[in-house]
C-alpha cells in the first residue's frame, strides 16, 4: 500500500513539475530555499495582460523550517511597461505557526543596452495581521529585495536579502535575516 502511495505521489509531482514556469534554489551559509512557480496562463491559454501564478517554497534554516503556497496576479503599469506589480495571497506553514498573509511585489526591468543580459530588481512584502494568523502566531512579516539576471536563455542567477519576522502570542521571533544567492531555470 505504501509503495502505491509513493508511486502515485511521485507521478503527480513529476506532472506538476513539468508544467512549471520556473524552479529555483537559493542558499547561504546556513539556509537553503527551494522555489517553484507555475504560470496558470500557459495552462489554459489565457493571454490577457494579467499573469496569474501559483508559487510554492520551502525554506530550511538552522533553527526552523517554513513552507509557503500562494497565488498572485501580475501586470505591468500602463505608462511604465518596465515596472510590474503583483498582488496576491499566501499560506505560511511552520511547526507552530500558520498564517494567511497578503502579498505585494514590485519589479523593475533595468534598461541596459543589448550587450547586458535582461536584469530585474524586485522587492516584495508579505504581511499577515493577527486576524489572519493562527495556532501560536500573532502576526507575520516577510520582506525581500532581489536582483535577477538571465545569463543564458531560461537560466537566471540572482542574489537577494530576506527578513522574515514572526510574532507569537507569547514572544517575538526573527525567523530569518540573511543575504542569499541562487539560480532559477524557466521553462
C-alpha positions in Angstrom: 0.0 0.0 0.0 2.8 2.4 0.9 4.5 1.7 -2.5 1.3 2.6 -4.4 1.1 5.9 -2.5 4.7 6.7 -3.2 4.4 5.9 -6.9 1.2 8.0 -7.2 2.6 11.0 -5.4 5.8 10.7 -7.5 3.8 10.7 -10.7 1.7 13.7 -9.6 4.9 15.6 -8.6 6.5 14.9 -11.9 3.4 16.1 -13.8 3.2 19.3 -11.7 7.0 19.9 -12.1 6.9 19.5 -15.8 4.2 22.3 -16.0 6.3 24.7 -14.0 7.2 28.2 -15.3 10.3 28.1 -13.1 12.1 26.2 -10.4 14.9 27.7 -8.3 17.2 27.2 -5.4 18.8 29.8 -3.2 21.4 29.3 -0.5 23.7 31.0 2.0 26.0 29.5 4.7 23.1 28.4 6.9 19.9 28.2 4.8 18.5 26.7 1.7 15.2 27.6 -0.1 13.6 25.7 -2.9 11.1 27.8 -5.0 8.6 26.6 -7.7 6.4 28.8 -9.8 3.5 27.7 -12.0 2.3 30.1 -14.7 -1.5 29.5 -14.8 -1.9 31.5 -18.0 0.1 28.9 -20.0 -2.1 26.0 -18.7 -5.3 27.4 -20.0 -4.1 29.6 -23.0 -5.1 32.8 -21.3 -3.3 35.8 -22.9 -4.9 38.9 -21.4 -2.4 41.4 -19.8 -2.6 39.9 -16.3 -0.3 36.9 -15.5 -1.7 34.6 -12.8 0.8 32.4 -10.9 0.9 29.8 -8.2 4.1 29.9 -6.1 5.4 27.5 -3.6 8.6 27.5 -1.5 10.3 25.6 1.3 12.9 27.3 3.5 15.1 25.2 5.7 17.1 27.3 8.2 19.5 26.3 11.0 16.7 26.6 13.6 13.3 26.0 11.8 11.6 25.2 8.6 8.8 27.1 6.7 6.7 26.2 3.7 4.5 28.6 1.6 1.9 28.3 -1.1 0.5 31.4 -2.8 -1.4 32.7 -5.7 -0.9 36.1 -7.3 -1.8 38.3 -10.3 0.9 40.4 -12.0 0.5 43.2 -14.6 2.8 46.0 -16.0 2.0 49.6 -15.4 0.3 51.2 -18.4 2.6 54.2 -18.6 5.8 52.4 -17.4 6.0 48.9 -19.0 9.3 48.1 -17.3 7.6 48.2 -13.9 5.2 45.4 -12.9 3.2 44.9 -9.8 1.9 41.7 -8.3 -0.7 41.2 -5.6 -2.0 38.0 -4.0 -2.4 35.7 -1.0 -0.1 33.2 0.5 -0.4 30.5 3.2 2.6 30.1 5.5 3.2 26.8 7.4 5.7 26.3 10.2 5.7 23.8 13.1 3.8 26.1 15.5 2.7 28.8 13.1 0.1 29.2 10.4 -0.7 32.4 8.5 -2.7 33.5 5.5 -0.9 36.8 4.6 -1.5 39.3 1.8 1.4 39.7 -0.7 2.7 42.6 -2.8 5.7 42.7 -5.2 7.1 45.4 -7.4 9.7 44.6 -10.2 11.7 46.9 -12.4 13.4 45.7 -15.6 16.7 47.6 -15.8 17.0 49.3 -19.2 20.5 48.2 -20.1 21.7 48.0 -23.7 21.7 44.9 -25.8 25.1 43.6 -24.6 23.9 43.2 -21.0 21.5 40.3 -20.2 18.0 41.0 -19.0 18.2 42.2 -15.4 15.4 42.8 -13.0 15.3 44.3 -9.5 12.3 43.5 -7.3 11.1 43.9 -3.8 8.2 42.2 -2.0 6.4 42.2 1.3 4.1 39.6 2.8 2.1 40.6 5.8 -0.4 38.8 8.0 -2.1 40.7 10.8 -3.4 38.9 13.9 -6.8 38.1 12.3 -5.0 36.1 9.6 -2.5 34.3 11.8 -3.3 31.1 13.6 -2.0 28.5 16.0 0.6 30.1 18.3 1.2 33.0 16.0 0.1 36.6 16.4 1.3 38.2 13.1 3.8 37.6 10.3 6.0 39.7 8.0 8.4 38.7 5.2 10.4 41.5 3.3 12.6 40.7 0.4 14.8 42.6 -2.1 16.3 40.7 -5.1 18.4 41.3 -8.3 17.9 38.8 -11.1 19.9 38.4 -14.3 19.2 36.0 -17.2 22.7 34.8 -18.0 21.7 32.1 -20.6 18.3 31.9 -22.1 15.9 30.5 -19.4 18.7 30.4 -16.8 18.7 33.1 -14.2 21.1 33.9 -11.4 20.0 36.0 -8.5 21.0 37.5 -5.2 18.9 38.9 -2.5 18.1 39.7 1.1 15.2 38.4 3.2 13.9 39.4 6.6 11.2 37.1 8.0 9.7 38.1 11.3 7.1 36.0 13.2 5.3 37.4 16.2 3.9 34.8 18.6 1.3 35.3 21.3 3.9 34.9 24.0 7.1 36.2 22.3 8.5 37.6 19.0 11.0 35.8 16.8 13.3 36.9 14.0 12.8 33.8 11.8 15.4 34.7 9.2 17.5 37.8 8.3 20.0 36.8 5.6 21.5 37.5 2.2 21.3 34.7 -0.3 22.3 33.7 -3.8 20.8 31.3 -6.2 19.8 30.0 -9.7 16.5 29.6 -11.4 15.5 27.7 -14.5 12.5 28.8 -16.5 10.6 26.6 -18.9 
